């Protein structure tokens, strides 16, 4: 039976109706009269119900009773009425304050009668009583002695004497059933009180308050021995589907228990001490699990090393957790979480906190790959004379760092050479003995330069070393050399051997002219921006870069040719290439080719403001074949506490290019630029 059908059986409606405006021949209406045709939809057992139907004439806001029927069968098929306003009122059932037998329904409908017309009127009788159901689960009869009962009183507290004298109206339930209450004006609470006797536990009393009690609402009090153990009016009816159901479920039986044998499970325990637990239930235990450090153990099937479980009977066990169990558990405060269930549905979940000897897992807050620092935390119990943390990088030899006791009771060992892309194993050493579980962590690789493999290019008015729609990172002075051709192009014909890509960067120095007027332009590739100022160029070196670790060096592949200087007078002889990398605190360097004071001085980087780390190579030697080069990065001691924000990387086959000096025979290929950590 659906909930809607069930509620329909708990409601009632009297239907007074006609199917059309036609007047049946049996209806004799005088001038000025109208009529109702009565069609009553009832169930077969409707005759057993108390029904009162009243029709009132309404005049000047006063109601005058003109018809009363005490049974549905007494209502005529047609009811002739004078033209005017009326109200029909229907009562079903007896209106009693408390009852096990009678529910009370009431409804009324205003209607108007017109001369010569049959009026269609529907009266919905809605439940006015409050339904109170007491449901005793089968376990109550099984577990308790006879004579238990539940009293539901119209009150906000339980007073047996006033209930006995009738001064407080109530219903007493000795079995599962429904009762019905008509709440007196001003009363809004029901108080329920259960009493029973258990052969072992003795007297059991459960009670509770139901507030804001509403009519047409059902409140179900379910009484059962285990937490998880689990009217019929005769009129066909429309239904008020706002009927509420209130469940008040109580538990009689104690849940399973776990107690420490000689210790309080609510206190923090030490992993170096063996502990015995006593587990009991009033029904057979069918679930017993223990979860520690993210691992769940089904103790009824098997126990881990260092744990023993002894069974006295189906309802009683003893569990011993020895110190050897915790050699497989991470250090720090660990919750040993127990969960126990019995066949009667009783449940218990409880956690016991252990202080476990050993190293704690490293978190992101414990290390910084830029500064290369890591704080290893550990718990060492007792009064050790020596506490150290040992670590091994990528399976290498173990090294130890002294640990210092801190205010929170943990030991901390500071490590100052913590690197990216490295797998570290680490452990606690107490008085020269390994203690606790060995842990490991694999640090992330450091960030790499966007498009360092030189695979993304596109052409606007000139060739650009980034893909269409990409945020520019690398740039070139092509705009300055565009008068006779590009100083940077992508090459698909000359790629270093073994490269995973198919492009490299080709930097070509040349004389840029228009109608015989021009200047020498060095081939170049750099991180930054470029703009022309007449025939001069302004390069702003430096791009934002999110450092996730501290790079040790810059590697790249190159081949180059250094020709004899044939442009400019700043220098003579063979041209020189220059490759540099600069890490800054956010500082950029704007170089204006007509202002020599703005030029970057490589030999001054150790004191140039804003520089955190730097490295460069320069020379006149040519490389006919692809060669991998590495530039070590030197970090300034006076900037060691600064976090970087920008990076400068620059390539040119003509290192005197800022002076418009170099060789038109100089060129360079560059590929696969990477930071090494």
C-alpha positions as CSV (number, residue, x, y, z in Angstrom):
1,X,0.0,0.0,0.0
2,X,1.5,3.4,-1.0
3,X,1.9,6.2,1.6
4,X,-0.8,8.2,-0.3
5,X,-3.3,5.4,-0.1
6,X,-2.5,4.9,3.6
7,X,-3.1,8.5,4.4
8,X,-6.3,8.5,2.4
9,X,-7.6,5.8,4.7
10,X,-6.8,8.1,7.6
11,X,-9.0,11.0,6.2
12,X,-12.6,11.5,5.3
13,X,-14.7,13.5,2.8
14,X,-18.4,13.9,2.3
15,X,-19.3,14.7,-1.3
16,X,-22.5,16.6,-2.0
17,X,-22.7,16.9,-5.8
18,X,-24.5,16.9,-9.0
19,X,-23.1,16.0,-12.4
20,X,-24.7,18.9,-14.3
21,X,-27.0,21.9,-14.0
22,X,-30.0,19.8,-15.2
23,X,-32.7,19.4,-12.5
24,X,-33.8,15.8,-12.0
25,X,-37.5,15.2,-12.3
26,X,-37.6,14.0,-8.7
27,X,-36.5,17.5,-7.5
28,X,-39.5,19.8,-6.9
29,X,-38.3,23.3,-6.5
30,X,-40.5,26.3,-5.8
31,X,-39.9,29.7,-7.3
32,X,-36.7,31.2,-5.8
33,X,-35.3,27.8,-4.9
34,X,-32.2,25.9,-6.0
35,X,-31.1,22.4,-5.0
36,X,-28.2,20.2,-4.2
37,X,-28.0,16.7,-5.5
38,X,-26.4,14.4,-2.9
39,X,-24.0,11.8,-4.1
40,X,-22.1,10.2,-1.3
41,X,-18.9,8.2,-2.0
42,X,-18.5,5.9,1.0
43,X,-16.8,2.6,1.8
44,X,-19.0,-0.3,2.7
45,X,-18.3,-0.1,6.5
46,X,-19.2,3.6,6.7
47,X,-22.4,2.9,8.7
48,X,-20.3,2.2,11.7
49,X,-19.0,5.7,11.9
50,X,-20.5,8.6,13.7
51,X,-21.4,11.2,11.1
52,X,-23.1,14.6,11.6
53,X,-24.0,16.7,8.6
54,X,-25.2,20.2,9.3
55,X,-26.3,22.9,6.8
56,X,-26.5,26.5,7.9
57,X,-28.1,29.5,6.2
58,X,-25.7,32.5,6.3
59,X,-27.3,36.0,6.7
60,X,-25.5,39.1,7.9
61,X,-22.5,37.0,9.1
62,X,-24.9,34.9,11.3
63,X,-25.3,31.2,10.8
64,X,-28.8,29.6,11.2
65,X,-29.0,25.8,11.3
66,X,-31.6,24.6,8.8
67,X,-30.7,21.0,8.3
68,X,-29.0,18.3,10.5
69,X,-28.5,14.7,9.5
70,X,-27.0,12.1,11.9
71,X,-26.4,9.5,9.3
72,X,-25.4,9.6,5.7
73,X,-28.4,7.5,4.7
74,X,-30.7,10.2,6.1
75,X,-29.5,12.9,3.6
76,X,-32.0,13.1,0.7
77,X,-30.8,12.7,-2.8
78,X,-31.8,16.3,-3.5
79,X,-31.8,19.0,-1.0
80,X,-34.0,22.0,-2.0
81,X,-32.8,25.3,-0.6
82,X,-33.8,28.9,-1.0
83,X,-31.6,31.1,-3.0
84,X,-28.8,32.5,-0.8
85,X,-25.5,31.8,1.0
86,X,-24.9,28.6,3.0
87,X,-22.2,26.7,4.8
88,X,-22.1,22.9,5.1
89,X,-20.3,21.4,8.1
90,X,-19.4,17.7,8.5
91,X,-18.1,15.9,11.6
92,X,-16.9,12.3,11.5
93,X,-16.1,10.4,14.6
94,X,-16.3,11.4,18.3
95,X,-14.5,14.4,19.6
96,X,-12.6,13.0,22.6
97,X,-9.5,14.3,24.3
98,X,-7.9,10.8,24.4
99,X,-9.1,7.6,22.9
100,X,-7.9,4.3,21.4
101,X,-11.0,4.0,19.3
102,X,-12.1,7.4,18.0
103,X,-10.5,9.8,15.6
104,X,-12.2,13.0,14.9
105,X,-12.5,14.6,11.4
106,X,-14.1,18.0,10.6
107,X,-14.6,20.1,7.5
108,X,-16.8,22.9,6.2
109,X,-17.5,24.5,2.9
110,X,-19.2,27.8,2.0
111,X,-21.5,27.7,-1.0
112,X,-24.2,29.8,-2.8
113,X,-27.6,28.5,-4.1
114,X,-29.0,30.0,-7.2
115,X,-32.6,29.7,-8.3
116,X,-33.2,26.8,-10.6
117,X,-29.6,25.5,-10.4
118,X,-28.2,22.4,-8.8
119,X,-25.1,23.4,-6.9
120,X,-22.0,21.2,-6.7
121,X,-20.4,21.3,-3.2
122,X,-17.5,19.3,-1.8
123,X,-16.7,19.2,1.9
124,X,-13.2,18.0,2.9
125,X,-13.2,16.5,6.3
126,X,-9.6,16.7,7.6
127,X,-8.2,14.9,10.6
128,X,-8.3,17.0,13.7
129,X,-6.9,14.3,16.1
130,X,-3.2,13.8,16.7
131,X,-2.2,10.2,16.1
132,X,0.2,8.7,18.6
133,X,1.6,5.3,17.8
134,X,3.6,3.2,20.1
135,X,5.5,0.5,18.3
136,X,7.2,-2.3,20.4
137,X,9.8,-4.1,18.4
138,X,9.8,-7.9,18.8
139,X,13.0,-7.6,20.9
140,X,11.1,-5.9,23.7
141,X,9.0,-9.0,24.4
142,X,12.1,-11.2,24.0
143,X,14.3,-9.3,26.3
144,X,12.0,-7.8,29.0
145,X,9.6,-9.3,31.5
146,X,5.9,-9.0,31.1
147,X,4.2,-5.9,32.3
148,X,6.0,-3.2,30.4
149,X,4.0,-0.2,29.3
150,X,4.2,3.3,27.8
151,X,2.1,6.2,29.0
152,X,1.6,9.2,26.7
153,X,0.2,12.2,28.6
154,X,-1.0,15.6,27.5
155,X,1.7,17.4,29.7
156,X,5.3,18.5,29.6
157,X,6.4,16.2,32.4
158,X,5.5,12.8,33.9
159,X,3.4,12.8,37.1
160,X,2.0,9.3,37.9
161,X,-0.3,10.6,40.7
162,X,-2.0,13.2,38.5
163,X,-2.4,10.7,35.7
164,X,-3.9,8.2,38.1
165,X,-6.6,10.8,39.3
166,X,-7.3,11.8,35.7
167,X,-6.1,15.4,36.3
168,X,-3.7,14.7,33.5
169,X,-5.2,13.1,30.4
170,X,-3.2,10.2,29.1
171,X,-3.1,6.9,27.1
172,X,-1.3,3.8,28.4
173,X,0.0,1.4,25.7
174,X,0.7,-2.2,26.8
175,X,1.1,-3.3,23.2
176,X,1.8,-1.8,19.8
177,X,-1.1,0.2,18.7
178,X,-2.4,3.7,17.8
179,X,-4.1,6.2,20.1
180,X,-5.8,9.5,19.3
181,X,-5.5,12.8,21.1
182,X,-7.4,16.1,20.8
183,X,-5.0,18.7,22.2
184,X,-6.9,21.1,24.5
185,X,-6.5,24.8,23.8
186,X,-3.2,26.1,25.1
187,X,-1.6,22.6,25.3
188,X,1.2,21.9,22.8
189,X,3.3,19.0,24.4
190,X,3.0,15.3,24.8
191,X,5.2,13.5,27.4
192,X,5.9,9.8,27.0
193,X,7.1,7.5,29.7
194,X,8.2,3.8,29.3
195,X,8.7,1.4,32.2
196,X,9.9,-2.2,31.9
197,X,12.1,-4.8,33.7
198,X,15.0,-6.7,32.3
199,X,15.9,-10.0,34.1
200,X,19.5,-9.0,34.3
201,X,19.7,-5.2,34.0
202,X,16.7,-4.6,36.2
203,X,14.3,-1.7,35.9
204,X,14.4,0.3,32.6
205,X,12.8,3.7,32.3
206,X,12.8,5.7,29.1
207,X,10.9,9.0,28.5
208,X,10.8,12.0,26.3
209,X,9.0,15.2,25.4
210,X,7.3,15.8,22.1
211,X,6.9,19.5,21.6
212,X,4.8,21.7,19.2
213,X,2.3,18.9,18.7
214,X,0.1,19.5,15.7
215,X,-3.3,18.1,14.7
216,X,-3.4,15.7,11.7
217,X,0.2,14.6,12.6
218,X,1.3,11.2,13.5
219,X,4.0,10.7,16.1
220,X,5.5,7.2,16.4
221,X,7.4,6.1,19.4
222,X,9.4,3.1,18.5
223,X,10.7,1.0,21.4
224,X,13.3,-1.6,20.7
225,X,16.0,-3.5,22.4
226,X,18.6,-2.8,19.8
227,X,19.5,0.4,18.0
228,X,19.2,-1.1,14.5
229,X,16.4,-3.6,15.0
230,X,14.0,-2.3,13.3
231,X,-8.1,3.3,11.9
232,X,-9.5,3.1,9.3
233,X,-12.1,5.6,8.4
234,X,-14.7,4.5,6.0
235,X,-15.0,7.4,3.6
236,X,-13.1,7.6,0.4
237,X,-11.3,10.9,0.9
238,X,-9.1,13.6,-0.5
239,X,-6.0,13.9,1.6
240,X,-4.0,16.6,3.4
241,X,-0.6,15.4,2.3
242,X,1.2,17.6,4.9
243,X,0.7,14.9,7.5
244,X,3.9,14.6,9.4
245,X,5.4,11.6,11.0
246,X,7.6,11.8,14.1
247,X,9.8,8.9,15.0
248,X,11.3,8.7,18.5
249,X,13.5,5.6,18.6
250,X,15.0,4.5,21.9
251,X,17.6,1.9,22.7
252,X,17.3,-0.4,25.7
253,X,20.3,-2.6,25.4
254,X,23.8,-1.3,26.2
255,X,26.1,-1.2,23.1
256,X,29.2,-3.3,23.1
257,X,31.9,-1.9,25.4
258,X,35.7,-1.8,25.3
259,X,37.6,-1.1,28.5
260,X,41.2,-0.8,29.3
261,X,42.5,-3.5,31.7
262,X,44.1,-1.3,34.4
263,X,44.2,2.0,32.3
264,X,41.8,4.7,31.1
265,X,41.1,4.4,27.3
266,X,40.3,8.2,27.4
267,X,44.0,9.0,28.1
268,X,46.9,9.1,25.6
269,X,48.8,5.8,25.6
270,X,52.4,5.2,24.8
271,X,53.4,2.9,21.9
272,X,56.3,1.5,24.0
273,X,53.9,-0.1,26.5
274,X,51.7,-3.2,26.0
275,X,48.0,-2.7,26.6
276,X,45.1,-5.1,27.2
277,X,41.5,-4.3,26.3
278,X,38.4,-6.1,27.5
279,X,35.6,-6.3,25.0
280,X,32.0,-7.3,25.9
281,X,28.5,-7.2,24.6
282,X,25.1,-8.6,25.6
283,X,24.8,-10.4,22.3
284,X,27.2,-12.3,20.1
285,X,29.8,-10.0,18.5
286,X,29.9,-10.4,14.7
287,X,32.0,-7.4,13.7
288,X,35.3,-6.3,15.3
289,X,37.7,-4.0,13.3
290,X,40.7,-1.9,14.3
291,X,41.9,1.0,12.0
292,X,45.3,2.5,12.5
293,X,47.4,4.8,10.2
294,X,44.9,4.4,7.4
295,X,44.9,0.5,7.5
296,X,41.8,-1.4,8.7
297,X,42.2,-4.8,10.3
298,X,39.3,-7.3,10.6
299,X,40.2,-8.8,13.9
300,X,37.7,-11.6,13.8
301,X,39.4,-13.0,10.7
302,X,43.0,-12.3,11.5
303,X,45.2,-10.1,13.6
304,X,48.3,-8.2,12.6
305,X,51.8,-8.9,14.0
306,X,52.0,-7.6,17.6
307,X,48.3,-8.0,18.3
308,X,46.6,-11.0,20.0
309,X,42.9,-11.7,20.4
310,X,41.5,-14.2,23.0
311,X,37.8,-15.3,22.9
312,X,36.0,-16.2,26.1
313,X,32.7,-16.7,24.4
314,X,30.8,-15.1,21.6
315,X,30.1,-12.0,23.6
316,X,33.5,-11.6,25.5
317,X,37.0,-11.1,24.1
318,X,40.3,-9.7,25.3
319,X,42.7,-7.9,23.0
320,X,46.4,-7.2,23.6
321,X,48.3,-4.6,21.5
322,X,52.0,-4.9,22.2
323,X,54.8,-2.3,21.4
324,X,56.0,-4.4,18.5
325,X,52.8,-3.6,16.6
326,X,53.8,0.1,16.4
327,X,57.0,-0.6,14.5
328,X,54.9,-0.5,11.3
329,X,53.0,2.7,12.3
330,X,54.1,6.3,11.5
331,X,55.3,8.3,14.4
332,X,53.3,11.0,16.2
333,X,49.8,10.9,17.7
334,X,47.9,8.1,16.1
335,X,44.2,7.1,16.7
336,X,43.6,3.4,17.1
337,X,39.9,3.3,16.1
338,X,37.8,0.3,17.2
339,X,34.4,-0.6,15.7
340,X,32.3,-3.4,17.2
341,X,28.8,-4.7,16.4
342,X,26.7,-7.5,17.8
343,X,23.9,-9.6,16.3
344,X,21.2,-7.6,18.1
345,X,22.3,-4.5,16.2
346,X,24.3,-2.9,19.0
347,X,27.3,-0.8,17.8
348,X,30.3,0.8,19.4
349,X,33.0,3.0,17.8
350,X,35.8,4.3,19.9
351,X,39.3,5.7,19.3
352,X,42.2,5.4,21.7
353,X,45.0,7.9,21.1
354,X,48.6,6.6,21.1
355,X,51.8,8.6,21.1
356,X,53.8,6.5,18.7
357,X,57.6,6.5,18.7
358,X,59.1,7.2,15.3
359,X,59.4,9.9,12.6
360,X,56.3,11.8,11.5
361,X,55.4,12.0,7.8
362,X,56.8,15.1,6.1
363,X,54.2,17.5,4.9
364,X,54.4,20.4,2.5
365,X,54.7,22.7,5.5
366,X,57.8,20.9,6.7
367,X,60.1,21.7,3.8
368,X,61.0,24.4,1.3
369,X,62.7,23.3,-1.9
370,X,63.9,26.8,-2.8
371,X,65.8,27.3,0.4
372,X,66.6,23.6,0.6
373,X,65.4,23.3,4.2
374,X,63.4,20.4,5.8
375,X,62.3,19.9,9.3
376,X,62.1,16.2,10.3
377,X,59.8,15.7,13.2
378,X,59.9,12.7,15.5
379,X,58.6,11.3,18.7
380,X,61.1,9.7,21.1
381,X,59.8,8.1,24.3
382,X,61.5,7.6,27.6
383,X,64.5,9.7,28.5
384,X,66.9,9.1,25.6
385,X,70.4,10.5,25.7
386,X,70.7,10.8,21.9
387,X,68.0,11.4,19.3
388,X,68.8,11.7,15.6
389,X,67.0,11.5,12.3
390,X,68.8,9.5,9.6
391,X,68.1,10.1,5.9
392,X,69.1,8.7,2.6
393,X,68.8,10.4,-0.8
394,X,67.9,8.2,-3.8
395,X,69.1,5.0,-2.0
396,X,72.5,6.5,-1.1
397,X,74.3,6.3,2.2
398,X,72.5,7.1,5.4
399,X,73.4,10.4,7.1
400,X,72.2,11.6,10.5
401,X,71.1,14.9,11.8
402,X,70.8,15.7,15.5
403,X,67.3,16.3,16.7
404,X,66.3,18.8,19.4
405,X,63.3,18.5,21.8
406,X,60.8,21.2,21.2
407,X,58.0,22.7,23.4
408,X,55.3,20.5,21.9
409,X,57.2,17.3,23.1
410,X,58.4,16.4,19.6
411,X,62.0,16.2,18.4
412,X,63.0,18.3,15.3
413,X,66.0,17.7,13.1
414,X,66.8,20.5,10.6
415,X,68.2,19.5,7.2
416,X,69.7,22.2,4.9
417,X,70.3,20.4,1.6
418,X,66.8,19.2,0.7
419,X,66.5,18.9,-3.1
420,X,63.8,18.6,-5.8
421,X,63.2,15.4,-7.8
422,X,64.7,13.3,-5.0
423,X,63.5,10.3,-3.1
424,X,64.4,10.5,0.6
425,X,64.1,7.7,3.1
426,X,64.2,8.7,6.7
427,X,64.0,7.2,10.1
428,X,64.4,7.8,13.9
429,X,67.5,6.7,15.7
430,X,67.4,6.7,19.5
431,X,70.5,6.0,21.4
432,X,72.0,4.5,18.3
433,X,69.1,2.2,17.6
434,X,66.5,2.5,14.8
435,X,63.0,3.1,16.3
436,X,59.6,3.1,14.6
437,X,58.7,2.9,11.0
438,X,61.0,4.0,8.2
439,X,59.2,6.6,6.0
440,X,60.0,8.0,2.5
441,X,59.0,11.0,0.4
442,X,59.6,11.8,-3.3
443,X,60.0,15.5,-3.8
444,X,58.6,17.1,-6.9
445,X,60.7,18.1,-9.8
446,X,61.5,21.8,-10.1
447,X,59.7,24.1,-12.5
448,X,61.0,24.3,-16.1
449,X,61.2,27.2,-18.5
450,X,58.1,27.5,-20.8
451,X,59.0,26.4,-24.4
452,X,62.5,25.6,-23.3
453,X,62.4,22.8,-26.0
454,X,61.9,25.5,-28.7
455,X,58.9,23.6,-30.2
456,X,56.3,26.4,-30.2
457,X,56.5,29.2,-32.7
458,X,54.3,31.5,-34.8
459,X,54.8,34.3,-37.3
460,X,53.2,37.7,-37.0
461,X,55.1,40.5,-38.8
462,X,58.2,38.5,-37.8
463,X,59.0,35.2,-36.2
464,X,58.1,34.8,-32.5
465,X,59.4,32.1,-30.2
466,X,56.0,31.2,-28.6
467,X,52.8,29.6,-29.9
468,X,49.8,31.5,-31.2
469,X,47.8,32.5,-28.1
470,X,50.6,31.6,-25.6
471,X,51.7,34.1,-23.0
472,X,55.1,35.3,-24.3
473,X,58.1,34.2,-22.3
474,X,60.9,34.1,-24.8
475,X,61.3,37.1,-27.2
476,X,63.7,38.4,-29.9
477,X,64.9,41.7,-31.3
478,X,63.5,40.7,-34.8
479,X,61.6,43.9,-35.0
480,X,64.9,45.7,-35.0
481,X,66.4,43.6,-37.7
482,X,63.3,43.2,-39.8
483,X,64.5,45.6,-42.4
484,X,66.7,43.0,-44.0
485,X,65.5,39.8,-42.4
486,X,65.1,38.1,-39.0
487,X,67.7,37.9,-36.4
488,X,65.9,34.8,-35.0
489,X,64.1,32.0,-36.9
490,X,63.0,28.5,-36.1
491,X,65.0,25.8,-37.7
492,X,63.5,22.4,-38.7
493,X,66.6,21.3,-40.6
494,X,69.2,21.5,-37.8
495,X,68.1,19.9,-34.5
496,X,70.4,18.5,-31.9
497,X,70.9,14.7,-32.1
498,X,68.5,12.8,-29.7
499,X,66.1,15.7,-29.4
500,X,62.5,14.7,-28.8
501,X,61.4,17.7,-30.8
502,X,61.8,18.9,-34.4
503,X,62.7,22.5,-34.0
504,X,65.5,24.6,-32.7
505,X,66.2,28.3,-32.5
506,X,68.5,29.9,-35.1
507,X,70.1,33.2,-34.1
508,X,71.8,35.2,-37.0
509,X,73.7,38.4,-36.6
510,X,73.4,40.8,-39.6
511,X,73.4,44.4,-40.8
512,X,69.9,45.9,-40.7
513,X,69.3,48.6,-43.2
514,X,66.7,50.4,-45.1
515,X,67.7,52.5,-48.2
516,X,71.3,52.2,-47.1
517,X,70.7,53.4,-43.6
518,X,70.9,51.0,-40.7
519,X,72.8,49.4,-37.9
520,X,74.3,46.0,-36.9
521,X,71.8,43.7,-35.2
522,X,73.0,40.8,-33.2
523,X,71.2,37.5,-33.3
524,X,69.3,37.1,-30.0
525,X,66.9,35.1,-27.9
526,X,66.0,36.2,-24.4
527,X,63.3,36.3,-21.7
528,X,61.8,39.7,-21.6
529,X,60.4,42.4,-23.8
530,X,61.7,44.5,-26.7
531,X,60.8,47.8,-28.4
532,X,62.3,50.1,-31.0
533,X,63.3,53.7,-30.3
534,X,64.3,55.0,-33.7
535,X,67.2,52.9,-34.9
536,X,67.9,51.9,-31.3
537,X,66.4,49.1,-29.3
538,X,65.3,48.8,-25.7
539,X,65.3,45.3,-24.2
540,X,63.8,44.7,-20.8
541,X,65.3,41.5,-19.5
542,X,63.3,39.4,-17.0
543,X,60.1,37.4,-17.0
544,X,57.9,36.3,-14.1
545,X,58.8,32.7,-13.1
546,X,57.2,30.6,-10.3
547,X,60.1,28.8,-8.6
548,X,59.2,25.6,-6.9
549,X,62.8,24.7,-6.1
550,X,66.3,26.2,-6.3
551,X,68.0,25.4,-9.7
552,X,71.7,24.5,-9.5
553,X,72.4,25.2,-13.1
554,X,71.1,25.9,-16.6
555,X,71.8,23.3,-19.4
556,X,71.2,23.7,-23.2
557,X,72.4,22.4,-26.5
558,X,74.2,24.8,-29.0
559,X,76.3,25.0,-32.1
560,X,77.8,28.3,-33.2
561,X,80.1,30.2,-35.4
562,X,82.1,33.2,-34.4
563,X,83.1,35.4,-37.3
564,X,85.7,38.2,-37.6
565,X,84.2,41.4,-36.4
566,X,83.2,43.5,-39.5
567,X,80.6,45.9,-37.9
568,X,81.2,48.6,-35.3
569,X,84.3,49.7,-33.6
570,X,83.8,48.7,-30.0
571,X,86.0,45.7,-30.4
572,X,88.1,43.9,-33.1
573,X,89.2,40.4,-33.8
574,X,86.9,37.4,-33.4
575,X,83.3,37.9,-32.3
576,X,82.2,36.5,-28.9
577,X,79.0,34.6,-27.9
578,X,77.3,35.3,-24.6
579,X,74.8,33.1,-22.7
580,X,73.6,34.3,-19.3
581,X,71.1,33.3,-16.6
582,X,70.1,35.7,-13.8
583,X,67.6,35.0,-11.0
584,X,66.2,38.1,-9.4
585,X,63.9,39.3,-6.6
586,X,61.6,40.8,-9.1
587,X,64.1,43.2,-10.6
588,X,64.2,43.6,-14.4
589,X,67.0,45.2,-16.4
590,X,66.2,47.7,-19.2
591,X,69.0,48.0,-21.7
592,X,68.9,50.9,-24.1
593,X,71.4,50.6,-26.9
594,X,72.0,54.3,-27.0
595,X,72.8,54.4,-23.2
596,X,75.9,52.4,-22.3
597,X,75.3,52.9,-18.6
598,X,72.2,50.7,-18.9
599,X,74.2,47.7,-20.3
600,X,74.4,44.6,-18.1
601,X,77.9,44.1,-16.8
602,X,78.6,40.4,-16.4
603,X,81.5,41.0,-14.1
604,X,79.3,43.1,-11.8
605,X,76.4,40.7,-11.2
606,X,77.8,39.8,-7.8
607,X,76.9,43.3,-6.6
608,X,74.1,44.3,-9.0
609,X,70.9,45.2,-7.0
610,X,68.2,42.6,-7.2
611,X,70.3,39.7,-8.4
612,X,69.9,36.6,-6.2
613,X,71.8,34.1,-8.4
614,X,73.7,34.3,-11.7
615,X,75.9,32.5,-14.2
616,X,77.2,33.0,-17.7
617,X,79.6,31.8,-20.4
618,X,81.2,33.8,-23.1
619,X,84.0,33.1,-25.6
620,X,85.1,33.2,-29.2
621,X,85.3,29.5,-29.8
622,X,83.0,28.0,-32.5
623,X,81.2,24.6,-32.4
624,X,80.7,22.9,-35.7
625,X,78.6,20.2,-34.0
626,X,75.9,20.3,-31.4
627,X,77.3,20.4,-27.9
628,X,75.6,20.4,-24.5
629,X,76.7,23.2,-22.2
630,X,75.9,23.8,-18.5
631,X,76.1,27.1,-16.7
632,X,76.4,26.7,-12.9
633,X,74.4,29.2,-10.9
634,X,76.2,31.2,-8.2
635,X,74.0,32.4,-5.4
636,X,74.9,35.5,-3.5
637,X,75.3,35.1,0.3
638,X,73.8,38.6,0.9
639,X,70.6,37.5,-0.9
640,X,70.2,34.1,0.6
641,X,67.0,34.9,2.4
642,X,65.3,36.4,-0.6
643,X,62.7,34.4,-2.6
644,X,63.0,34.9,-6.4
645,X,60.2,36.2,-8.7
646,X,61.8,36.6,-12.1
647,X,64.4,35.0,-14.4
648,X,66.7,36.3,-17.1
649,X,68.0,33.9,-19.8
650,X,69.8,35.4,-22.8
651,X,71.6,33.9,-25.9
652,X,73.5,35.8,-28.6
653,X,76.4,34.9,-30.9
654,X,77.5,38.5,-30.8
655,X,78.2,39.6,-27.3
656,X,79.1,43.2,-28.3
657,X,75.7,43.6,-29.9
658,X,74.6,46.4,-27.5
659,X,77.4,48.5,-29.1
660,X,76.2,47.5,-32.6
661,X,79.5,45.7,-33.0
662,X,80.0,42.1,-34.2
663,X,80.3,39.9,-37.2
664,X,77.7,39.3,-39.9
665,X,79.2,35.7,-40.1
666,X,78.3,34.9,-36.5
667,X,75.3,32.6,-35.8
668,X,74.1,30.2,-33.1
669,X,71.6,27.3,-32.9
670,X,70.0,26.7,-29.5
671,X,67.8,23.8,-28.3
672,X,66.4,22.0,-25.2
673,X,67.0,24.6,-22.5
674,X,66.5,23.2,-19.0
675,X,67.0,24.1,-15.4
676,X,68.8,21.5,-13.3
677,X,67.9,21.1,-9.6
